[in-house]
Amino acid sequence: MAAYADEQYGKLQREKDQHISLDEYCAKRGF
């Protein structure tokens, strides 16, 4: 799951061009 989260996080960063912490991302995704 970590690898998947990292991949999706990378895509999110590129698509949205915004900087959020990995903790925030995981919390929003429910990881």
Secondary structure as UniProt FT lines:
FT   HELIX           2..16
FT   HELIX           22..29
//
